[in-house]
Amino acid sequence: FDDAALVALVLAGEREAFDPLLLRYYPSVLRLCQRLLGSVSEAQDAAQEAALQAFLGLRQLQEPDRFGAWLHGTAANLARTALRRRRQLSLESLGTLQTVPTAAEASPEDTLVAREVHDAILAALDGLSVVNREAVVRFYMEGYSYSELSGLLAVPVSTIKGRLFKGRRQLMMSLDSVAHEVLKPDRRQKEHVMETEAMVEVSIEGIRTLQQDGNEQKVAVLRQEHSERVLPIWIGSFEAGSIDVALRGEQPARPLAHDLTLRMLETLGARIERVLVNNLVEATFYAQIVLRHDDHSYDVDARPSDGLALAVRAGVPIYVAREVIESSGFDPRHVSLEDFSAARQAEVAMILERQRAREGEGEQG
């Protein structure tokens, strides 16, 4: 049954039809509430309250086929109300930042250095005022735009920009070079979606390790089917280890996060159909995992590294947008991965510099 049919059944007196309707959206509603509130317990309370309000107010829904959007909107409003009451962002909502490696092969020295960076970031964020910290975390670490933050915090966009400017300036002073890694807003252009016909199938040739400026970087190398062209994607060491384990067909004694994710999907009756690396925006790759549950297909936004790790485990095809592999891939017969990587890193540095220049112009405006 689609949403409209289930809503009709509930309104006709079959209350048990609300269970599958709620189950269809509750996980994403809970994630939304946790994203807004940080606290798991508060997120659960808001999600449950949203479910109750949806059930009690179902007759007010004018477009039954938009039940999912309506439920998410109800949950978001409840979460915003809780935020206004609290008016404070707990640093616990940041969890463990990506600076801390979790791969089993990470050396004690690397883990110690990463932990020190992690703690330094948290300490610097804690030194910001409540309103500036809230703006910085939501803009740079959770991907909210200026307009979204304006609506969420009920202040003008100019106020958001001012808080970001002050917060960024203080973080730059506290963290110096590390701040450039933290202050990278999510610039994803969500409106741009690649059609399947514009995709080419690829396979994972392997995981390579490169040395860049004294740092070790992991690269997933994707090879286009029936072609020599390859596409390198820089990924984290944990994800690299997870992909490598799956490529070798090894099964760790304790399941990795991607093993657990796949098992949970299978337990819920869902399956992964394919993984798409569908966009490249200012040096950052984006992907989607296409899921199938019953007769419904779902496109789930993901990092390419997570998508690749799940694709290998599920044995599903991987596709890359043709324009992405044509613009960012290369032929290894003519240039080495090391040389291509060095050129790519120089290009990324220029992109980041342009980003900072645009942000500076926005602040002055």
C-alpha positions, 0 to 999 in steps of 0.5 A, a space after each residue: 500500500 502507498 501512503 495515501 491508501 494506508 492513511 485512508 485505511 486508518 481514517 476508515 477505522 483500521 488503526 493497525 494500518 498506522 503501524 506500517 505507515 509509521 515504520 516507513 518513516 520513523 527511522 528518518 524522523 528519528 535521525 532528523 530529530 537527533 540531527 537537530 537536538 543532538 541528544 538521543 533521548 530528546 530526539 526519541 521524545 520528539 520523534 515519539 511526540 511527532 508520531 502521536 500528533 500525526 496519529 491524532 491529527 491525521 484527519 487534518 492532512 489534506 494531501 495523504 500522499 505527502 504523509 512522510 513530508 508532513 510527519 517530518 515537518 511535525 517532528 522538525 517543529 517539535 525539535 525546534 521548540 525544544 531547541 528554543 527552550 534549551 537555547 544551547 547546543 551541547 558538544 555531546 552532539 558532535 560525538 567523535 569527530 572524523 579526526 579520530 581514526 577508528 580503523 583497527 590498523 591505526 597506530 597508537 601514535 596516530 590515534 594519540 595525535 588524532 585524539 589531541 586534535 579532536 580534543 583541541 577542536 572541542 575545547 575551541 568550540 566550547 570557548 565560543 558563545 552559545 549562539 556562535 557555537 550553534 551557528 558554527 556547528 550547524 553550518 560547518 559540521 551539519 551542512 545547514 545553509 544560511 537560509 535553513 539556519 535563519 529559519 531554524 534559529 528564527 533570526 535574519 540571515 545577516 545575523 547568521 553570517 555575523 555569528 559565523 564570522 565571529 565564531 570562525 575568527 575565534 576558531 582561527 585564532 585558537 586552532 590555526 591550521 586545523 581550523 581550515 579542516 574544520 571550517 568546510 561547509 557542506 556545499 552540496 547542490 541537492 537540486 542536481 540529480 543525475 539520471 541513470 542513463 548518464 551513469 557508467 558502471 565501474 568496479 573497485 580496482 583497489 585501495 591505494 596509499 599515497 604520501 602527500 606532504 608527509 601525510 598518508 592518504 587512502 585512495 579508492 581507485 574505480 575503473 570504468 567498465 570496458 575502459 582504461 579510465 580510472 577515477 580516484 576518490 580520497 577516503 578516510 582510513 577507516 572506510 579504506 580498511 573496511 572496503 579492503 577487508 570486503 574486497 579480500 572476502 575477509 570476515 572480522 570476528 566482530 562486525 564492522 559498521 558497514 557489516 552491521 548496517 547491511 545486516 540491519 537493512 536485511 533484517 528490516 527486509 530492505 536490500 541495496 540495489 546499486 550505489 551511485 557516485 552522482 555528483 562532484 561539487 568543489 572537489 567533494 564527491 557525493 553519492 546515493 545508495 538506492 534501496 528497495 523495500 517491498 515495492 518502494 525504492 529509496 535514494 539515500 544520500 551517502 559519502 562515496 566511501 560508505 557507499 562503496 563499502 556497502 556495495 562490495 558487501 552486498 555485491 551490487 553494481 556501482 555507477 559513476 556519473 559520466 560527467 564526473 568520471 570524464 572530468 575527474 578521471 584519468 588514463 593510467 597509461 599516460 599519467 601515474 596516480 601519484 602525479 595525478 594526485 599531486 595535480 588534483 591536490 593543487 586544484 583542490 587548494 585553489 578551490 578552497 581558496 576561492 571558497 574562502 574568498 567568496 565567504 569573505 565577500 558574503 560577510 562584507 555584504 
